[in-house]
Amino acid sequence: MGQSPGSLARALLGWTAAGGLPLAALVALTPPEGRAEEDGGQMTVTTRGTAVEPLVCPGPECLSVVAAPAVSSTLSQASTPTPSPESVASTAQKESADTPPSTFWNRSRLTGDWGGARTRLAENGASLRLYATGFYQGQWSGDPGSFSKNGQGNDFLTGGRIDALLDLDTSRMGLWRGGGFHLHLELEGGRLPGFRGGALWPVNTGAVLPLGSEEEVVASSLYYSQRWGGTSLLLGKINMIDLLANDPFFGGWGIDRFMNLAFVAPPDGVVPPVIMGGILSQQIGEVSLSAMVFDPADQTNNYWVEDLFESGANVSLSAQWNGKAWNRPSNLGLTYTFSTEKKVDLEQILLPPSLQDNSGVRNPNNLSLQFGHTLFPSKVRSGKGIGLYGKVAGTSGNPNPIGWSFVGGISGEGMFANRPYDSFGIGVYFYNWSKALEDTIDPFLPLDNEKGLEIYYSFAITPWFILTADLQIIDPARSNFATETVAALRGKITF
């Protein structure tokens, strides 16, 4: 294995282009002497004085490992109903149809009901949600890392994003029953780095998604949903985090609840942030069954079906029970996801592509068990409260870079009668890497398990303006990096 650090970095970066760990995360794994510089949108990695050719981060190569949510049920993955494909739109429409509060400080949206126009639009099948979020984040302690956006290291910096979601209900539009069209537009900008220190998972999901599209408007969701009784179908381009919008613990796009990707969408090695394909779900009493089929590659910047499934297909099968345990809303779900796409053998990632032999490599997979249980129902907001949530997952290893993981904690909303819109969360995560990955790169880039803690409290200054204080303590995957402490303030306005 007598490769120079420069050729090692080159091999690792080539491996990510084939769909491995995030590119930026692997850049952060370069030796301590390394650094990253940006020049005109290109990133040049310099290790021990050896420059590697410039690379442009194309998107899916940066982050191709996001959890597959259990979309099979109308109940949430935790204590409240999980949004089925059609319920993502209906929830927004119900919110829009609510009678607005009478004062500027008590209404749910800054712009109010537009003189009744918003309610009339919802009654006729059109619902628009618009959010603007600002971040102020930096490191209090820990190493700055060999990758940092614009070379800012551990500085406190600002950033922001805008999210617009449009849902059209064909029933209310007078067309046909049970149909819906859904659009999610995202715009991310600012100087804020998503990755900090030697951690492999982004500490700010809102600063890294949508992939490869900084300061560009991206339609991360553009799909059609149809419901027939207890059966739901969803087809098109789907932002997987959208399906977790109503979850009390996971999801939130990084603008609600947690900020670290490990909580927003726990990476599993087989599901990209944005998919193109279909989801079919069936409700049978308290049990929901679902099947997803989608292209293995991230589809953030793709708007057409040409070349889909050329490299294979990913399939996700799930079953989820939603009911009551100890007279409290609870759920338990099992999901298995596998891919037919051939991946690079992790034991050969340091070899030139011409010498790699992947004939015996198994296809990547992931098996996960997710649970949720309401501990204390809210007395001031129906469906809210304090709950315990978690997800444990494992893979067969090579070629999946992840071995097994656990993500869990508690979160709550509507805890206090005088502050019904405040919320909080305390979460921990643990990621163990594939043995094949650790054995292969250990002589050059020693990896350790990545462990993290995140705590947030969201203070509702008004129902439409939420100010969040967030603290993360991470023992990063890169074993020669110190424990890092990341702090942030986040402000979100709902228009």
C-alpha positions as CSV (number, residue, x, y, z in Angstrom):
1,M,0.0,0.0,0.0
2,G,2.9,2.3,-0.5
3,Q,0.9,5.2,-1.8
4,S,1.7,8.8,-1.3
5,P,-0.8,11.0,0.6
6,G,-1.6,12.7,-2.6
7,S,-2.4,9.5,-4.5
8,L,-4.4,8.3,-1.4
9,A,-6.5,11.4,-1.4
10,R,-7.0,11.1,-5.2
11,A,-8.1,7.5,-4.7
12,L,-10.6,8.3,-2.0
13,L,-12.0,11.2,-4.0
14,G,-12.4,8.9,-6.9
15,W,-14.2,6.4,-4.7
16,T,-16.8,9.1,-3.6
17,A,-17.5,9.8,-7.3
18,A,-18.6,6.2,-7.5
19,G,-21.1,6.7,-4.7
20,G,-19.4,6.3,-1.4
21,L,-19.0,8.7,1.5
22,P,-19.7,12.4,1.1
23,L,-17.0,14.1,-1.0
24,A,-16.6,16.9,1.5
25,A,-16.4,14.5,4.4
26,L,-13.6,12.6,2.7
27,V,-11.8,15.8,2.0
28,A,-11.9,16.3,5.8
29,L,-10.2,13.0,6.2
30,T,-7.0,14.1,4.6
31,P,-3.9,14.1,6.9
32,P,-3.6,16.9,9.5
33,E,-1.2,18.8,7.3
34,G,-3.8,18.9,4.5
35,R,-6.0,21.8,3.7
36,A,-8.7,22.7,1.2
37,E,-8.9,25.8,-0.9
38,E,-11.6,27.0,-3.2
39,D,-11.0,28.7,-6.5
40,G,-13.8,29.8,-8.8
41,G,-16.2,27.1,-7.6
42,Q,-13.5,24.4,-7.8
43,M,-11.9,22.7,-4.8
44,T,-8.2,21.8,-4.8
45,V,-7.1,19.4,-2.1
46,T,-3.5,19.9,-0.9
47,T,-1.9,17.2,1.2
48,R,1.6,17.5,2.6
49,G,2.5,19.8,-0.2
50,T,1.1,17.6,-3.0
51,A,-1.7,19.2,-4.9
52,V,-4.5,17.0,-6.2
53,E,-6.2,18.1,-9.4
54,P,-9.2,20.5,-8.9
55,L,-12.6,18.8,-8.5
56,V,-16.1,20.2,-8.8
57,C,-18.6,18.8,-6.4
58,P,-21.4,17.6,-8.6
59,G,-24.0,16.9,-6.0
60,P,-24.8,13.2,-5.5
61,E,-21.1,12.5,-4.9
62,C,-21.2,14.9,-2.0
63,L,-24.0,13.3,0.0
64,S,-25.6,10.1,-1.2
65,V,-26.7,8.5,2.1
66,V,-30.0,9.6,3.5
67,A,-32.5,7.5,5.5
68,A,-35.6,6.0,3.9
69,P,-38.6,7.2,5.9
70,A,-41.4,4.9,6.7
71,V,-44.0,6.4,4.4
72,S,-46.4,3.5,4.6
73,S,-48.7,4.9,7.1
74,T,-50.9,7.9,7.7
75,L,-49.3,8.0,11.2
76,S,-46.0,9.7,11.9
77,Q,-42.8,7.7,12.6
78,A,-43.2,8.6,16.2
79,S,-46.3,9.3,18.3
80,T,-48.4,11.1,15.7
81,P,-49.7,10.0,12.3
82,T,-46.9,9.6,9.6
83,P,-47.7,11.6,6.5
84,S,-48.7,9.3,3.7
85,P,-48.0,10.8,0.3
86,E,-51.3,12.6,0.0
87,S,-51.3,13.8,3.6
88,V,-48.2,16.0,3.0
89,A,-50.4,18.3,1.0
90,S,-53.6,17.9,3.0
91,T,-51.9,19.0,6.2
92,A,-50.8,22.3,4.6
93,Q,-54.3,22.9,3.2
94,K,-55.9,22.3,6.6
95,E,-53.5,24.8,8.1
96,S,-54.3,27.3,5.4
97,A,-58.1,26.9,5.9
98,D,-57.8,27.6,9.7
99,T,-59.4,30.8,10.8
100,P,-56.4,33.2,11.3
101,P,-55.8,34.7,14.7
102,S,-57.0,38.2,15.1
103,T,-53.7,40.0,15.9
104,F,-50.4,40.4,14.2
105,W,-48.6,38.8,17.1
106,N,-50.8,35.7,17.4
107,R,-51.3,34.6,13.8
108,S,-49.5,31.7,12.4
109,R,-48.0,33.5,9.4
110,L,-46.4,36.9,9.1
111,T,-48.5,37.9,6.1
112,G,-51.7,36.6,7.6
113,D,-54.6,35.4,5.5
114,W,-54.1,38.0,2.7
115,G,-57.6,39.5,3.3
116,G,-59.2,36.0,3.1
117,A,-57.4,35.1,-0.2
118,R,-55.3,32.4,1.4
119,T,-58.4,30.6,2.8
120,R,-60.2,30.9,-0.5
121,L,-57.2,29.4,-2.3
122,A,-57.0,26.5,0.1
123,E,-60.7,25.9,-0.3
124,N,-60.2,25.7,-4.0
125,G,-57.2,23.3,-3.7
126,A,-54.1,25.5,-3.7
127,S,-51.8,25.7,-0.6
128,L,-48.6,27.7,-0.4
129,R,-46.1,27.6,2.4
130,L,-43.1,29.9,2.4
131,Y,-40.2,29.9,5.0
132,A,-37.1,32.1,5.3
133,T,-34.4,30.8,7.7
134,G,-31.2,32.4,8.9
135,F,-28.3,30.7,10.6
136,Y,-25.4,31.9,12.8
137,Q,-23.1,29.0,13.6
138,G,-19.5,28.3,14.5
139,Q,-17.2,26.1,16.6
140,W,-16.4,26.8,20.3
141,S,-13.8,24.1,20.5
142,G,-12.2,21.4,18.4
143,D,-10.0,21.3,15.3
144,P,-11.1,23.4,12.3
145,G,-10.7,20.5,9.9
146,S,-9.0,20.3,6.5
147,F,-12.3,21.2,4.8
148,S,-14.1,24.4,5.6
149,K,-16.2,26.5,3.3
150,N,-14.2,29.4,1.9
151,G,-11.4,28.4,4.3
152,Q,-13.1,29.9,7.3
153,G,-12.2,27.1,9.7
154,N,-14.1,27.2,12.9
155,D,-15.3,30.9,12.6
156,F,-18.8,31.9,13.4
157,L,-20.5,32.7,10.1
158,T,-24.0,33.5,8.8
159,G,-26.1,31.8,6.1
160,G,-29.7,31.3,5.1
161,R,-32.2,29.6,2.9
162,I,-35.7,30.0,1.5
163,D,-38.2,27.1,1.2
164,A,-41.4,27.4,-0.8
165,L,-43.9,24.5,-1.0
166,L,-46.9,24.4,-3.2
167,D,-49.6,21.7,-3.0
168,L,-52.6,21.4,-5.4
169,D,-55.6,19.2,-4.5
170,T,-57.4,17.9,-7.5
171,S,-60.5,17.1,-5.5
172,R,-60.9,20.7,-4.3
173,M,-60.0,22.0,-7.7
174,G,-63.1,20.2,-9.1
175,L,-61.0,17.8,-11.3
176,W,-60.8,14.2,-9.9
177,R,-60.9,12.7,-6.5
178,G,-57.8,11.9,-4.4
179,G,-55.1,13.5,-6.6
180,G,-52.4,16.0,-5.8
181,F,-49.5,17.8,-7.3
182,H,-46.6,18.9,-5.1
183,L,-43.6,21.2,-5.5
184,H,-40.8,22.2,-3.2
185,L,-38.5,25.0,-4.2
186,E,-35.2,25.6,-2.3
187,L,-32.7,28.3,-2.3
188,E,-29.6,28.1,-0.1
189,G,-26.9,30.7,0.3
190,G,-24.4,32.4,2.5
191,R,-20.9,31.5,3.8
192,L,-21.9,28.9,6.3
193,P,-20.0,25.6,6.1
194,G,-22.2,22.5,6.6
195,F,-19.2,20.3,7.7
196,R,-17.1,21.1,10.8
197,G,-14.0,19.6,12.3
198,G,-13.4,15.9,11.5
199,A,-17.1,14.9,11.6
200,L,-18.4,13.0,8.6
201,W,-22.0,14.1,9.0
202,P,-22.9,17.8,8.3
203,V,-23.6,19.8,11.5
204,N,-26.0,22.0,9.4
205,T,-28.3,20.2,7.0
206,G,-29.8,23.5,5.8
207,A,-26.3,24.6,4.6
208,V,-25.6,21.5,2.5
209,L,-29.0,20.8,0.9
210,P,-29.9,21.0,-1.9
211,L,-26.8,19.2,-3.1
212,G,-24.4,21.1,-5.4
213,S,-26.8,24.0,-5.8
214,E,-25.7,26.9,-3.7
215,E,-27.4,30.2,-4.5
216,E,-29.5,28.4,-7.2
217,V,-33.3,27.8,-7.0
218,V,-33.8,24.0,-7.1
219,A,-37.1,22.1,-7.3
220,S,-36.2,19.2,-5.0
221,S,-39.8,17.9,-5.1
222,L,-42.0,17.7,-8.2
223,Y,-44.4,14.8,-8.0
224,Y,-48.0,13.5,-8.2
225,S,-49.9,11.7,-5.5
226,Q,-53.1,9.7,-5.8
227,R,-55.3,8.0,-3.1
228,W,-57.9,5.3,-3.5
229,G,-59.3,4.5,0.0
230,G,-56.5,3.1,2.0
231,T,-54.1,2.9,-0.9
232,S,-51.7,5.7,-1.8
233,L,-49.4,6.2,-4.8
234,L,-46.7,8.8,-5.2
235,L,-44.8,9.2,-8.5
236,G,-42.0,11.7,-9.6
237,K,-39.1,13.5,-8.1
238,I,-39.3,13.4,-4.3
239,N,-37.4,15.2,-1.6
240,M,-37.3,12.4,1.0
241,I,-37.1,14.9,3.9
242,D,-40.5,16.3,2.8
243,L,-42.1,13.0,3.8
244,L,-40.9,13.6,7.4
245,A,-42.4,17.1,7.6
246,N,-44.9,16.2,10.4
247,D,-42.5,13.9,12.3
248,P,-42.0,15.2,15.9
249,F,-38.3,14.1,16.0
250,F,-36.8,13.4,12.6
251,G,-37.1,15.6,9.5
252,G,-37.4,19.3,9.5
253,W,-35.0,20.1,6.7
254,G,-32.6,21.6,9.3
255,I,-34.9,24.6,9.6
256,D,-37.1,22.9,12.2
257,R,-36.0,20.7,15.1
258,F,-32.5,19.3,14.9
259,M,-29.7,20.7,12.6
260,N,-27.3,17.7,12.2
261,L,-28.0,15.4,9.3
262,A,-27.8,12.4,11.6
263,F,-31.2,13.5,13.1
264,V,-32.8,15.3,10.1
265,A,-32.4,12.2,7.9
266,P,-30.2,9.4,9.4
267,P,-27.9,8.3,6.6
268,D,-28.2,4.7,5.6
269,G,-25.9,4.4,2.6
270,V,-28.6,3.5,0.1
271,V,-31.1,6.3,-0.2
272,P,-30.1,9.7,-1.7
273,P,-31.7,13.0,-0.5
274,V,-33.8,13.4,-3.6
275,I,-35.1,10.3,-5.5
276,M,-37.0,9.8,-8.7
277,G,-39.4,6.8,-8.7
278,G,-42.5,5.7,-7.0
279,I,-44.0,4.9,-3.6
280,L,-47.0,2.6,-3.1
281,S,-48.6,2.3,0.4
282,Q,-51.5,0.3,1.8
283,Q,-53.2,0.8,5.2
284,I,-54.6,-2.3,6.8
285,G,-56.1,-1.4,10.2
286,E,-53.2,-0.2,12.4
287,V,-50.6,-1.7,10.1
288,S,-49.2,0.1,7.0
289,L,-47.2,-1.5,4.2
290,S,-45.2,0.3,1.6
291,A,-42.8,-0.3,-1.3
292,M,-40.5,2.3,-2.9
293,V,-38.6,1.8,-6.2
294,F,-36.2,4.5,-7.3
295,D,-33.0,5.3,-9.2
296,P,-29.9,4.8,-7.0
297,A,-28.5,8.3,-7.9
298,D,-29.4,11.6,-6.3
299,Q,-31.8,13.5,-8.5
300,T,-31.5,17.0,-7.1
301,N,-30.5,18.6,-10.4
302,N,-32.4,16.2,-12.7
303,Y,-35.8,17.0,-14.1
304,W,-36.3,14.3,-16.7
305,V,-36.7,10.5,-16.7
306,E,-34.1,9.9,-19.4
307,D,-31.3,7.5,-18.3
308,L,-33.1,6.5,-15.1
309,F,-32.3,3.0,-13.8
310,E,-29.3,2.6,-16.1
311,S,-27.1,1.5,-13.3
312,G,-29.7,-0.5,-11.4
313,A,-32.6,0.2,-9.0
314,N,-33.1,0.6,-5.3
315,V,-36.1,-1.0,-3.5
316,S,-37.3,-0.2,0.0
317,L,-40.0,-2.3,1.8
318,S,-41.5,-1.3,5.1
319,A,-44.2,-2.3,7.6
320,Q,-45.3,0.0,10.4
321,W,-47.7,-0.4,13.3
322,N,-49.3,2.7,14.7
323,G,-51.5,2.4,17.8
324,K,-51.4,2.8,21.5
325,A,-49.1,1.3,24.2
326,W,-49.8,2.1,27.9
327,N,-52.6,4.3,26.6
328,R,-50.2,6.5,24.8
329,P,-49.7,6.9,21.0
330,S,-46.9,4.7,19.8
331,N,-45.4,3.1,16.7
332,L,-43.0,0.5,15.6
333,G,-41.6,0.1,12.0
334,L,-39.3,-2.1,10.1
335,T,-37.7,-1.1,6.8
336,Y,-35.4,-3.0,4.5
337,T,-33.7,-1.3,1.6
338,F,-31.4,-2.8,-1.0
339,S,-29.9,-1.9,-4.3
340,T,-29.1,-3.7,-7.5
341,E,-26.4,-1.2,-8.4
342,K,-22.8,-2.4,-8.4
343,K,-20.7,-0.4,-6.0
344,V,-16.9,-0.1,-5.7
345,D,-15.4,-2.8,-3.4
346,L,-14.3,-0.9,-0.3
347,E,-11.2,-3.2,-0.1
348,Q,-10.1,-1.9,-3.5
349,I,-10.8,1.8,-3.3
350,L,-7.1,2.6,-3.2
351,L,-6.5,0.8,-6.5
352,P,-6.7,2.5,-9.9
353,P,-10.1,1.9,-11.5
354,S,-8.5,-0.3,-14.2
355,L,-7.3,-2.8,-11.5
356,Q,-10.5,-2.9,-9.5
357,D,-12.4,-6.2,-9.7
358,N,-15.9,-5.9,-8.3
359,S,-17.3,-9.2,-9.6
360,G,-17.8,-10.6,-6.1
361,V,-19.1,-7.5,-4.4
362,R,-22.6,-7.7,-2.8
363,N,-25.1,-5.0,-3.4
364,P,-25.5,-2.4,-0.6
365,N,-28.4,-2.8,1.8
366,N,-29.8,-1.5,5.1
367,L,-32.2,-2.9,7.7
368,S,-33.7,-0.5,10.2
369,L,-36.1,-0.6,13.2
370,Q,-37.7,2.6,14.2
371,F,-39.9,3.4,17.2
372,G,-41.8,6.2,18.9
373,H,-43.8,6.6,22.1
374,T,-45.5,9.6,23.6
375,L,-44.6,10.0,27.2
376,F,-46.6,13.1,28.2
377,P,-49.4,14.3,25.8
378,S,-49.7,18.0,25.5
379,K,-52.6,19.5,27.4
380,V,-52.6,22.7,25.3
381,R,-52.1,21.4,21.7
382,S,-53.8,18.3,20.4
383,G,-51.3,15.7,18.9
384,K,-48.3,17.3,20.5
385,G,-46.4,16.4,23.7
386,I,-43.1,14.9,24.9
387,G,-42.0,11.6,23.4
388,L,-39.2,9.1,23.1
389,Y,-38.0,8.2,19.6
390,G,-35.2,6.1,18.1
391,K,-33.9,4.3,15.1
392,V,-31.4,1.4,15.0
393,A,-30.0,0.2,11.7
394,G,-27.5,-2.2,10.3
395,T,-26.0,-3.3,7.0
396,S,-24.1,-6.3,5.6
397,G,-21.1,-4.0,5.2
398,N,-19.0,-3.9,2.0
399,P,-19.8,-2.1,-0.2
400,N,-21.9,0.1,2.2
401,P,-19.5,2.3,4.1
402,I,-21.8,2.2,7.2
403,G,-21.7,-0.8,9.5
404,W,-24.5,0.0,12.0
405,S,-26.0,3.0,13.7
406,F,-28.3,4.3,16.4
407,V,-30.1,7.6,16.5
408,G,-32.6,8.6,19.2
409,G,-33.7,10.9,22.0
410,I,-36.6,12.9,23.2
411,S,-38.4,15.9,21.9
412,G,-41.4,17.9,22.9
413,E,-43.8,20.6,21.7
414,G,-46.7,22.3,23.5
415,M,-45.3,21.7,27.0
416,F,-46.4,24.9,28.6
417,A,-49.8,26.6,28.6
418,N,-48.3,30.1,28.4
419,R,-45.8,29.0,25.6
420,P,-47.7,26.5,23.4
421,Y,-45.5,26.9,20.4
422,D,-42.1,26.4,22.1
423,S,-40.3,23.1,21.4
424,F,-37.1,21.3,22.4
425,G,-35.1,18.2,21.6
426,I,-32.2,16.2,23.0
427,G,-30.7,13.6,20.6
428,V,-27.7,11.3,20.5
429,Y,-26.3,9.4,17.5
430,F,-23.7,6.7,17.0
431,Y,-22.3,5.5,13.7
432,N,-20.0,2.5,13.2
433,W,-18.2,2.2,9.9
434,S,-17.9,-0.9,7.7
435,K,-14.9,-3.1,8.7
436,A,-13.8,-3.2,5.0
437,L,-13.6,0.6,4.9
438,E,-11.7,0.9,8.2
439,D,-9.2,-1.9,7.4
440,T,-8.5,-0.4,3.9
441,I,-7.8,3.2,4.9
442,D,-6.7,2.8,8.5
443,P,-2.9,2.9,7.7
444,F,-3.5,6.4,6.1
445,L,-6.7,7.8,7.5
446,P,-7.6,6.2,10.8
447,L,-11.4,6.2,11.4
448,D,-13.2,5.8,14.6
449,N,-16.9,5.6,15.5
450,E,-18.6,8.9,15.2
451,K,-20.7,9.9,18.2
452,G,-22.7,13.1,18.7
453,L,-25.1,14.9,21.0
454,E,-27.4,17.7,19.9
455,I,-29.6,19.9,22.1
456,Y,-32.0,22.6,20.9
457,Y,-34.7,24.8,22.3
458,S,-37.0,26.7,20.0
459,F,-38.5,29.9,21.4
460,A,-41.7,31.1,19.7
461,I,-41.4,34.9,19.8
462,T,-44.6,34.7,17.7
463,P,-46.2,31.7,16.1
464,W,-44.6,32.9,12.8
465,F,-41.1,33.7,14.1
466,I,-39.2,30.9,15.9
467,L,-35.8,31.5,17.4
468,T,-33.7,28.4,18.1
469,A,-30.6,27.9,20.2
470,D,-28.6,24.8,19.2
471,L,-25.6,23.1,20.7
472,Q,-23.7,20.0,19.3
473,I,-20.9,18.0,20.9
474,I,-19.3,15.6,18.5
475,D,-16.6,13.0,18.8
476,P,-15.7,13.0,15.1
477,A,-15.0,10.0,12.9
478,R,-11.5,11.1,12.2
479,S,-9.7,9.7,15.2
480,N,-6.9,12.3,15.3
481,F,-9.4,15.1,15.6
482,A,-10.4,16.5,19.0
483,T,-14.0,16.6,20.2
484,E,-15.8,19.5,18.7
485,T,-18.4,21.8,20.1
486,V,-20.6,23.6,17.6
487,A,-23.1,26.3,18.6
488,A,-25.8,28.0,16.6
489,L,-28.7,30.4,16.5
490,R,-31.4,29.9,14.0
491,G,-34.3,32.2,13.1
492,K,-37.2,31.0,11.0
493,I,-40.1,33.2,9.6
494,T,-43.2,31.7,8.2
495,F,-44.8,34.0,5.6
